[in-house]
Amino acid sequence: MKLSNQTLMPILAIAVVGGIIFSFLPFSSGIAFALGSICTAFILSVIPTSTSTSSPDDINQASKTLYVGNLPYRANESDVKDLFAEYGEVFAVRLMKDKRTGKRRGFGFVVMNIRDADQAVAALNNKEYGQRTLKVREANEPKNEDNPDF
């Protein structure tokens, strides 16, 4: 049985309180241990546990990383996040910078909800943004020489 932090904290609190209470009673340490074990077993049986490994919330939070190329150099993370947020939930934006100069290199990565990512790619690929034509595709998708878009 795997316990989460939310489940573990009340159990620890009850164990501490139980230890304090049992220390005042005139029991031997063996009897106090047995009573503590019984109480813990009862508490664990009362606390509801989840048997499924993935919940609907986990499925909704699945993400896909998109490559965004040919960005205007003046675009910042919040500008790109706002652009992609029109098409779905955006988890993170990272624009690449030159190590020496600190200037943006004109490309980056956007992490979106997997359900919204395909819609964003379809809507934003080859779209004019800041007087530049964006190139948007799945980040780990290899470039295809037959495809003139890239």
C-alpha positions in Angstrom: 0.0 0.0 0.0 1.5 3.3 -1.1 0.7 6.3 1.2 0.7 9.9 0.0 1.9 12.8 2.1 -1.7 13.8 2.7 -2.4 10.4 4.2 0.9 10.1 6.1 0.7 13.4 7.9 -2.6 12.6 9.9 -1.2 9.1 10.7 2.0 10.6 12.1 0.0 13.2 14.1 -2.3 10.5 15.6 0.8 8.3 16.4 2.4 11.2 18.3 -0.8 12.0 20.2 -1.3 8.3 20.9 2.3 7.9 22.1 1.8 10.8 24.5 -1.6 9.4 25.8 -0.3 5.8 26.2 2.8 7.1 28.1 0.6 8.4 30.9 -1.3 5.1 31.2 0.1 2.4 33.6 0.8 -0.1 30.8 4.1 -1.9 30.0 5.8 -0.9 26.8 4.7 -4.1 25.1 1.1 -3.5 25.8 1.4 0.2 24.7 3.1 -1.0 21.4 0.3 -3.5 20.8 -2.4 -0.9 21.4 -0.6 1.5 19.1 -0.4 -1.2 16.4 -4.1 -1.9 16.7 -5.0 1.8 16.5 -2.8 2.3 13.5 -4.3 -0.7 11.7 -7.8 0.7 12.4 -6.9 4.1 11.1 -5.4 2.7 7.9 -8.5 0.7 7.3 -10.7 3.7 7.7 -8.7 6.1 5.4 -9.9 5.6 1.8 -7.2 4.5 -0.6 -7.1 4.8 -4.4 -6.6 1.6 -6.3 -6.2 3.1 -9.7 -2.7 4.2 -10.8 -3.9 7.2 -12.9 -6.7 9.5 -12.2 -8.7 11.6 -14.7 -6.7 14.6 -13.4 -3.4 12.9 -14.4 -4.8 12.3 -17.9 -5.9 16.0 -18.2 -2.4 17.1 -17.1 -0.5 15.2 -19.8 1.7 17.5 -21.7 3.4 17.8 -25.1 6.4 20.0 -25.9 6.3 22.1 -29.0 9.2 23.6 -30.9 8.6 27.2 -31.9 11.0 28.6 -34.5 11.5 31.9 -36.3 10.3 33.9 -33.3 10.9 37.7 -33.3 14.0 38.5 -31.2 12.0 41.0 -29.1 9.4 38.4 -28.1 9.5 37.3 -24.4 8.1 34.3 -22.5 4.9 36.0 -21.5 4.2 37.1 -25.1 4.7 33.6 -26.4 2.6 32.2 -23.5 -0.2 34.6 -24.3 -0.1 33.6 -28.0 -0.3 29.9 -27.2 -2.8 30.3 -24.4 -5.5 31.3 -27.0 -5.5 27.6 -28.1 -5.2 25.8 -24.7 -3.5 25.4 -21.4 0.2 26.4 -21.4 2.4 24.9 -18.6 5.7 26.4 -19.5 7.6 28.5 -22.1 11.4 28.5 -22.5 13.0 30.8 -25.1 16.6 30.0 -25.9 19.3 32.6 -25.4 22.9 32.9 -26.5 25.2 32.0 -23.7 27.7 34.7 -24.3 25.5 37.7 -25.2 22.2 36.7 -23.4 20.2 37.7 -26.5 17.4 35.6 -27.6 18.1 33.2 -30.5 14.7 33.3 -32.1 13.4 29.9 -31.1 12.0 28.2 -28.0 9.8 25.5 -26.5 6.3 25.6 -25.3 4.8 22.9 -23.0 1.1 22.5 -23.4 -1.8 20.2 -22.4 -1.6 17.3 -24.9 -5.3 17.8 -25.8 -4.6 21.4 -26.9 -1.2 21.0 -28.5 -2.3 19.7 -31.9 -4.8 22.6 -32.3 -2.1 25.1 -31.5 0.3 23.6 -34.0 -2.4 23.7 -36.7 -3.4 27.3 -35.9 0.1 28.8 -35.4 2.4 27.0 -37.8 3.2 29.4 -40.7 1.3 32.2 -38.9 2.6 35.8 -39.1 3.7 37.0 -35.7 5.8 40.1 -35.1 6.6 40.4 -38.9 8.0 36.8 -38.9 6.4 33.5 -40.0 6.4 31.1 -37.1 7.4 27.5 -37.4 5.6 25.3 -34.9 5.8 21.5 -34.6 6.1 18.8 -31.9 9.6 19.2 -30.3 10.8 15.6 -30.7 9.4 15.2 -34.2 12.4 14.9 -36.6 12.6 17.2 -39.5 11.4 15.8 -42.8 13.3 16.7 -45.9 10.2 16.1 -48.1 8.2 18.7 -46.1 9.1 22.2 -47.4 7.5 23.9 -44.4 10.7 23.3 -42.3 
